């Protein structure tokens, strides 16, 4: 038995939420699929996915606020490599 707390099989709730939404929203699903099809390492795919999702946050043009800080903090907790690995066939 692992000492690491998990959330629905993922390392944390933030990682689970990202994976959930990337699989339940058409545009996000296509974004994930494009990253998964890249001919590179899982680590590089994870970096690319993180950049793409983070850029979407910046596209919202959020001003400095409690909400933008919370969103940034949540995204920083995501294990992007786990998202990639859990979505590969």
Order of alpha helices (4+ residues) and beta strands (2+ residues): alpha-alpha-alpha-alpha-alpha
